[in-house]
Amino acid sequence: MERGMICDGETQLRVWARTLEVLGVVPTPQIKGGGFLTLQGASAAKRRGNAAAAAASVVDASSATSNASIPKYSSNNCTFLLLEPPHVPSVISEGVDCILFRELGVGRVARMLGPCMAAVKYLSIGKKSTDSNENATTTKSEWLNDDTNCCCVIDSGYSFTHVVPTHRGGAMTKAIRRLDIGGKVLTNLLKEAVTYRQWNMMDEYHIVNDAKEQLSFVSDKFDSEMKQAHVTRKGLRWFDREYLLPDFVSSSRGTVRLPAPLQRKREMEKMEEMKLELERKKKEEEENKVSDEEDEGNDQQIDDDAAEAAVDMDVDTTAKKKKNPDSKRQKKEKGKKKAKKRSKKRKHDSKQNDNDDEADMSDGEDSDEESDEQRLKRLKVMRDEERKRREREERERQALAMSVERFAIPEVLFRPLDIGMNCGGIVEAIVESINACDDIYRAAMYNNVLLVGGNATIPGFRERVESELRKLAPTNYPVRVYLPDDPVSFAWEGAVQFSQQDGFQKQFSIDRVSWEAMKKAGKDQSGIWGERMNNIVRK
């Protein structure tokens, strides 16, 4: 794939053949002599010009079906729905048709624009919500349906960003705009930035791409964040992070952690919060003491009564002692006897302990078994050593320091001039595309902006698009931007839903015989597919 289009037909053929194999579909390519041409054998050999090897790899399709352990179906009875970006060159489109009809033997093929299928899904959400919640309060999905059937789809993916205004699911071709910036450009820019500032990562595309996906975000205050970065030491900025490189032994994907200075700073902030909490509790205790002092007056009388009762008890005890003069002497004798007993008991216990210690030492010398207490201590020491070892390895792991790159790289989507591209950003492309539509559609397009594609998952992307679009749109037009839960598969879900409607195959797909007849008649790709792709009418 290059710029979202199929450029390597051989590799794409292998991918589709493997997909059909997993689904239990047997390809029936249209070759002389009939039969099933295996992908690794005849198809590759045919491209090499080895006719003998190609003939040897021909296998009868019926025998292959009968020997299979799972039910298989012929590709001649299948319909292939292909999603593609706008303005695909006719050479590439014709090559894909040849792969599907001649190499794989697909019975029928339908071509649709990916943004159009996303619009179909978008409009169906609003329709379902109004049908099921006619008398209910407004929900998140209900506001999607404004009865205009308009949707401006922004498809920002791997190789490009397309702005496609649609009405009733069909694209307005004259208003389509393309921005040659996608996820691949952002990853390459991040590779260059990391290589210039830290390590050479020019050959580690997948690692850098994973770091971009985990750490990048779109800032709505780009200029102020850059000014703050100039005055704040690196490692103490709130957006500083470290991307731990995978070692491909214990982990195959990198992880994110805070830099050590920022960790210490946050720990200090937590300590200050704890101090403030303690001070607040002390103030509450002091207030409680003040309230308790107010109640002391009521409790003073109770304390005086208790003191008088204690004095009376002392008087009674002194009187009893006077009546029994021999009580003191008896108590002294009893105390002496108890002291003798305690001393004897101590001597006996000390002897017993000495004997036990000697027995334990002798047992320890004669036996290698450890007690439960010793085993627990040993396990605790081992756990502590393992924890310290892991912490040491974590500190010693190689890490990429990511700072302003986190939001400066995605900023290219909104400011292409920063990398020398003489064009506007996404928001300018949206405004230009909507202005190219007829006047009656413009207000509805601003009111139904849909974000799909991998770049739409970047945090802050939707908020930035909505805020900047509000500044450029006419003041009397409402602006609404919708981000689905899964922007990556949103178009695919719309295609699945669209293919299940009645009359889909007859109205939007072409069978193999008709395609061959059109090719012989001299029709080009736009003549074959143009009407079916662009005139989607949803009733």
C-alpha positions in Angstrom: 0.0 0.0 0.0 1.3 3.5 -0.9 -0.7 6.6 -0.1 -3.7 4.4 0.7 -3.7 2.7 -2.7 -2.7 -0.8 -3.8 0.7 -0.6 -5.5 2.0 -4.2 -5.0 -0.5 -6.5 -6.6 1.4 -9.7 -5.8 1.5 -9.0 -2.1 -2.1 -7.9 -2.0 -3.1 -11.1 -3.9 -1.5 -13.2 -1.2 -3.3 -11.3 1.5 -6.7 -11.8 -0.1 -6.0 -15.4 -0.9 -5.1 -16.1 2.7 -8.3 -14.3 3.8 -10.4 -16.4 1.5 -8.7 -19.6 2.8 -9.4 -18.6 6.4 -13.1 -18.0 5.5 -13.3 -21.4 3.8 -13.7 -20.0 0.2 -12.0 -21.7 -2.7 -10.7 -19.2 -5.4 -11.7 -20.2 -8.9 -9.5 -18.1 -11.2 -10.3 -17.7 -14.9 -7.3 -19.4 -16.6 -7.0 -21.6 -19.6 -7.7 -25.2 -18.8 -9.8 -24.5 -15.7 -9.0 -25.7 -12.2 -7.7 -24.1 -9.1 -4.3 -22.3 -9.3 -2.6 -22.2 -5.9 -1.2 -18.9 -4.9 2.3 -20.0 -3.9 2.7 -22.3 -6.9 1.1 -21.4 -10.2 0.3 -17.7 -9.6 3.9 -16.9 -8.6 5.3 -19.2 -11.2 3.2 -17.6 -13.9 4.7 -14.2 -13.0 8.2 -15.8 -13.2 7.4 -17.2 -16.6 7.9 -20.8 -15.6 5.1 -22.5 -17.5 6.0 -26.0 -16.3 5.9 -25.1 -12.6 2.6 -23.3 -13.2 1.1 -26.4 -14.9 2.3 -28.7 -12.1 0.5 -26.6 -9.4 -2.9 -26.8 -11.0 -5.3 -28.6 -8.7 -8.8 -29.6 -9.5 -11.2 -27.4 -7.6 -13.8 -30.1 -7.0 -11.2 -32.5 -5.5 -9.9 -29.8 -3.3 -13.4 -29.2 -2.0 -14.1 -32.8 -1.3 -10.9 -33.4 0.6 -11.3 -30.4 2.9 -12.2 -31.0 6.5 -14.3 -27.8 6.7 -17.1 -26.7 4.3 -15.7 -24.5 1.5 -17.4 -22.4 -1.0 -16.5 -21.2 -4.5 -15.4 -17.6 -4.9 -17.6 -17.5 -8.0 -20.6 -17.2 -5.7 -19.1 -14.4 -3.6 -19.6 -10.7 -3.7 -16.5 -8.6 -2.9 -17.1 -5.1 -1.5 -14.0 -2.9 -1.8 -13.6 0.4 0.1 -11.1 2.8 -1.5 -10.1 6.5 -1.1 -11.3 9.1 -3.6 -9.5 9.8 -6.8 -7.7 6.5 -7.2 -5.7 6.4 -10.5 -7.4 4.3 -13.2 -4.3 2.1 -13.7 -4.4 1.0 -10.0 -8.2 0.5 -10.1 -8.0 -1.6 -13.2 -5.2 -3.8 -11.7 -7.3 -4.5 -8.6 -10.2 -5.5 -10.8 -8.0 -8.0 -12.7 -6.8 -9.5 -9.4 -10.4 -9.9 -8.1 -12.0 -11.1 -11.3 -9.2 -13.1 -13.0 -6.8 -14.2 -10.2 -9.3 -14.9 -7.4 -12.4 -15.5 -9.6 -14.8 -13.4 -7.5 -18.3 -13.6 -8.8 -19.4 -9.9 -8.2 -17.4 -6.8 -7.1 -18.7 -3.6 -5.7 -16.6 -0.5 -5.1 -17.5 2.2 -2.6 -15.7 5.2 -1.1 -14.7 4.7 2.5 -15.9 8.1 3.6 -19.3 7.5 2.0 -19.8 4.3 4.0 -18.9 6.2 7.2 -21.6 8.8 6.3 -24.1 5.9 5.8 -23.3 4.7 9.3 -23.5 8.2 10.7 -26.9 8.8 9.2 -28.2 5.4 10.3 -27.3 6.2 14.0 -29.5 9.3 14.0 -32.4 7.5 12.1 -32.4 4.5 14.6 -32.4 6.9 17.6 -35.4 8.9 16.4 -37.3 5.7 15.5 -36.8 4.1 18.9 -37.0 7.2 21.1 -39.7 9.4 19.6 -41.0 10.6 22.9 -37.8 10.3 24.9 -35.4 13.0 25.9 -32.5 13.9 23.7 -29.5 11.5 23.9 -26.0 11.5 22.4 -27.1 9.8 19.2 -30.4 11.7 18.7 -28.8 14.9 17.8 -27.1 13.3 14.8 -30.3 13.3 12.8 -31.3 16.8 11.6 -33.3 15.6 8.6 -30.8 17.1 6.1 -29.1 13.8 5.2 -25.8 15.7 4.9 -22.5 14.8 6.4 -19.0 16.2 6.0 -16.6 13.3 6.6 -12.9 14.0 7.6 -11.0 10.8 7.0 -7.5 11.3 8.5 -5.6 8.0 8.1 -2.2 6.6 7.5 -1.2 8.3 4.2 -3.5 11.3 3.8 -6.5 13.3 5.0 -9.6 13.6 2.9 -12.5 16.0 3.4 -15.6 14.5 1.7 -19.0 16.2 1.8 -21.8 13.7 1.3 -25.5 14.0 0.8 -27.7 10.9 1.4 -24.5 8.8 1.4 -23.2 10.0 -1.9 -20.0 12.0 -2.3 -20.0 15.5 -3.8 -17.1 15.0 -6.1 -16.4 18.6 -6.9 -16.0 19.5 -3.2 -13.6 16.7 -2.2 -10.3 18.1 -0.8 -7.1 16.1 0.0 -4.3 16.9 2.5 -1.1 14.9 2.0 -0.5 14.5 5.7 -1.3 11.4 7.7 0.0 9.1 10.4 3.0 8.1 8.3 4.2 11.7 8.0 3.8 12.2 11.7 5.8 9.1 12.5 8.6 10.1 10.1 8.8 13.5 11.7 9.0 11.9 15.2 11.8 9.7 14.0 13.8 12.6 12.8 13.2 14.6 16.0 14.2 11.7 18.3 17.3 10.9 16.1 18.4 14.5 16.2 18.0 15.0 20.0 18.7 11.5 21.4 19.3 8.2 19.6 19.3 7.1 16.0 15.8 5.6 15.5 15.6 6.0 11.7 15.4 2.2 11.2 12.9 1.6 14.0 9.7 2.7 12.4 7.3 0.4 14.4 8.8 1.4 17.8 8.6 5.1 17.0 5.0 4.6 15.7 4.0 2.9 18.9 5.5 5.7 20.9 3.6 8.2 18.8 0.3 6.3 19.4 0.8 6.1 23.2 2.1 9.6 23.8 0.9 12.1 21.2 -1.9 14.6 21.9 -3.3 17.7 20.3 -2.9 20.9 22.4 -5.4 23.7 22.2 -2.8 26.2 23.6 0.2 25.3 21.4 2.0 28.7 21.6 1.6 29.0 25.4 2.9 25.4 25.9 5.9 26.1 23.8 6.7 29.3 25.8 6.3 27.3 29.0 8.7 24.7 27.7 11.4 27.4 27.1 11.3 28.6 30.7 10.9 25.2 32.5 13.7 22.7 32.9 13.3 19.5 30.9 12.0 16.7 33.1 9.8 19.0 35.2 7.2 20.0 32.5 3.8 18.5 33.1 3.9 16.9 29.6 7.3 15.3 29.9 7.3 11.5 29.7 9.7 8.6 29.0 9.1 5.8 26.6 10.8 2.6 27.7 12.0 0.7 24.8 11.0 -3.0 24.6 13.8 -5.5 25.2 11.9 -8.3 23.3 12.6 -10.7 26.1 10.2 -9.8 28.9 8.2 -7.3 26.7 7.6 -6.7 23.0 5.9 -3.3 23.4 7.2 -0.2 25.0 5.7 1.4 28.2 5.4 4.9 29.5 6.7 6.3 32.8 7.3 9.7 34.4 10.8 11.2 34.4 12.6 11.0 37.8 12.5 14.8 38.4 8.8 14.9 37.7 8.2 11.9 40.0 10.0 13.7 42.8 8.0 16.9 42.1 4.7 15.1 42.3 5.8 13.2 45.5 6.5 16.6 47.1 3.1 17.9 46.0 1.5 14.9 47.6 3.5 15.5 50.8 2.3 19.1 50.9 -1.3 17.9 50.4 -0.9 15.6 53.3 0.5 18.4 55.5 -2.5 20.6 54.6 -4.8 17.7 55.5 -3.1 17.3 58.8 -3.3 21.0 59.5 -7.0 20.9 58.7 -7.6 18.0 61.1 -5.7 19.9 63.8 -7.9 22.9 63.4 -11.0 20.7 63.6 -9.6 19.2 66.9 -9.0 22.7 68.3 -12.5 23.6 67.5 -13.7 20.5 69.2 -11.7 21.3 72.3 -13.3 24.8 72.5 -16.7 23.2 72.3 -15.7 20.7 75.0 -14.6 23.5 77.4 -18.1 24.9 77.2 -19.4 21.6 78.5 -16.9 21.5 81.4 -19.1 23.7 83.6 -21.8 21.1 83.5 -19.4 18.3 84.3 -17.7 20.1 87.3 -20.6 19.3 89.7 -20.4 15.6 88.8 -16.6 15.6 89.5 -17.2 17.2 92.9 -19.7 14.6 93.9 -17.4 11.8 92.9 -14.6 13.3 95.0 -16.8 13.5 98.1 -17.8 9.8 97.6 -14.1 8.9 97.4 -13.3 10.7 100.7 -16.1 8.8 102.4 -14.7 5.5 101.2 -11.2 6.4 102.6 -12.7 7.2 106.0 -14.4 3.8 106.1 -11.2 1.9 105.2 -9.2 3.7 108.0 -11.8 2.8 110.5 -11.6 -0.9 109.5 -7.8 -0.9 109.9 -8.1 0.4 113.5 -10.4 -2.4 114.4 -7.9 -5.0 113.1 -4.3 -4.1 114.3 -2.8 -7.4 113.2 -3.7 -7.1 109.5 -0.4 -5.3 108.6 1.8 -8.0 110.0 -0.2 -10.8 108.3 0.1 -9.0 105.0 3.9 -8.8 105.3 4.2 -12.5 106.0 2.0 -13.3 103.0 4.2 -11.1 100.7 7.4 -12.8 101.9 6.0 -16.2 101.0 4.9 -15.1 97.5 8.3 -13.7 96.8 10.0 -17.0 97.7 7.7 -18.9 95.4 8.4 -16.5 92.5 12.2 -16.8 92.9 11.9 -20.6 92.9 9.8 -20.5 89.7 12.3 -18.2 87.9 15.2 -20.6 88.7 13.2 -23.5 87.4 12.2 -21.7 84.2 15.8 -20.6 83.5 17.0 -24.2 83.8 14.3 -25.4 81.4 15.2 -22.7 78.8 18.8 -23.7 78.9 17.9 -27.3 78.3 15.7 -26.4 75.4 18.4 -24.3 73.8 20.9 -27.1 74.0 18.3 -29.5 72.5 17.6 -27.0 69.6 21.3 -26.7 68.9 21.8 -30.4 68.9 18.8 -30.8 66.6 20.2 -28.1 64.3 23.5 -29.8 64.1 22.0 -33.2 63.3 19.3 -32.1 60.9 19.3 -30.0 57.7 15.5 -29.2 57.8 14.5 -25.6 58.4 11.6 -24.5 60.6 8.6 -22.7 59.2 9.8 -19.4 60.7 13.2 -19.8 59.1 11.6 -20.6 55.7 9.3 -17.6 55.9 12.2 -15.3 56.6 14.2 -16.8 53.7 11.3 -16.3 51.3 10.8 -12.7 52.5 14.5 -11.9 51.9 14.2 -13.5 48.4 11.2 -11.4 47.5 12.9 -8.2 48.7 15.9 -9.0 46.6 13.8 -9.8 43.5 11.9 -6.5 44.0 15.1 -4.5 44.2 16.5 -6.3 41.2 13.4 -5.4 39.1 13.5 -1.8 40.2 17.2 -1.6 39.3 16.5 -3.1 35.9 13.6 -0.7 35.3 15.9 2.2 36.1 18.6 0.9 33.8 16.2 0.3 30.8 16.8 2.5 27.8 14.2 5.2 27.5 13.3 7.9 24.9 12.7 11.2 26.5 9.5 12.7 25.0 8.7 16.4 25.7 7.4 19.0 23.3 7.3 16.3 20.6 4.2 14.9 22.1 2.1 17.8 20.8 4.4 19.5 18.3 4.3 16.6 15.9 0.4 16.4 15.7 0.4 20.1 15.3 1.5 19.6 11.7 -2.0 18.5 10.9 -3.2 22.0 11.6 0.0 23.9 10.5 1.6 22.2 7.5 3.7 25.4 7.0 5.8 24.2 9.9 7.3 21.5 7.7 7.5 23.5 4.6 4.2 22.5 2.9 2.6 25.5 1.3 -1.1 24.6 2.1 -3.6 25.1 4.8 -4.4 22.6 7.6 -7.3 20.3 8.2 -9.7 23.1 9.3 -8.9 25.3 6.3 -9.5 22.2 4.1 -12.9 21.7 5.7 -13.9 25.3 5.1 -12.7 25.2 1.5 -14.6 22.0 0.9 -17.9 23.2 2.4 -17.6 26.5 0.4 -17.3 24.4 -2.8 -20.7 22.9 -2.1 -24.0 24.5 -3.1 -25.3 27.2 -0.8 -28.2 25.0 0.4 -25.9 22.4 1.8 -23.4 24.6 3.7 -25.2 25.1 7.0 -26.0 21.4 7.1 -22.4 20.4 6.5 -21.1 22.6 9.3 -23.8 21.0 11.5 -22.7 17.4 10.7 -18.9 17.0 10.8 -17.7 13.4 11.2 -14.2 12.4 12.2 -12.9 9.0 11.2 -9.5 7.4 10.7 -6.5 6.6 13.0 -5.5 10.3 13.6 -9.0 11.0 15.0 -8.1 8.9 18.0 -5.4 11.3 19.1 -6.5 12.9 22.4 -7.7 16.5 21.9 -8.1 16.2 18.1 -11.9 16.6 18.1 -11.9 19.6 20.5 -9.2 21.4 18.4 -11.1 20.8 15.1 -14.3 22.1 16.7 -12.8 25.2 18.3 -10.9 26.3 15.1 -13.8 25.5 12.8 -16.1 27.6 15.0 -13.7 30.6 14.4 -13.8 30.2 10.6 -17.4 29.3 10.1 -20.1 31.9 9.6 -21.5 33.1 12.9 -25.1 32.1 12.1 -24.1 28.5 11.3 -24.0 26.0 14.2 -20.9 23.8 14.3 -21.0 20.2 15.6 -18.2 17.7 15.4 -18.9 14.0 16.1 -16.2 11.5 17.0 -17.4 7.8 17.1 -16.2 5.4 19.7 -14.1 3.5 17.2 -13.1 5.9 14.4 -10.9 3.3 12.7 -13.6 0.7 12.0 -16.5 3.1 11.6 -16.4 3.1 7.8 -16.1 -0.7 7.8 -19.2 -1.0 10.0 -21.1 1.3 7.6 -20.0 -0.9 4.7 -21.3 -4.0 6.4 -24.6 -2.3 7.1 -24.9 -1.0 3.5 -24.2 -4.4 2.0 -27.2 -5.9 3.9 -29.8 -3.8 2.3 -32.2 -5.2 -0.4 -31.0 -5.0 -4.0 -27.4 -4.2 -3.1 -25.8 -6.7 -5.5 -28.0 -5.8 -8.5 -27.7 -2.0 -8.0 -24.1 -1.5 -6.8 -22.1 -4.5 -7.9 -20.8 -5.9 -11.3 -20.5 -9.5 -12.2 -17.5 -10.9 -14.0 -19.2 -11.4 -17.4 -20.5 -7.8 -17.4 -17.1 -6.5 -16.5 -15.4 -8.4 -19.3 -18.0 -7.1 -21.7 -17.5 -3.5 -20.7 -13.7 -3.9 -21.0 -14.1 -5.3 -24.5 -16.5 -2.4 -25.4 -13.7 0.1 -24.5 -15.2 1.6 -21.3 -12.7 3.0 -18.9 -12.8 2.7 -15.1 -14.9 5.8 -14.6 -17.4 4.6 -17.1 -17.7 1.2 -15.3 -17.8 2.3 -11.7 -18.5 6.1 -11.6 -22.3 5.9 -11.6 -22.4 3.1 -9.0 -19.9 4.7 -6.6 -21.2 8.3 -6.6 -25.0 7.9 -6.8 -25.8 6.3 -3.5 -29.5 7.1 -2.7 -30.7 6.2 0.8 -34.5 6.1 1.1 
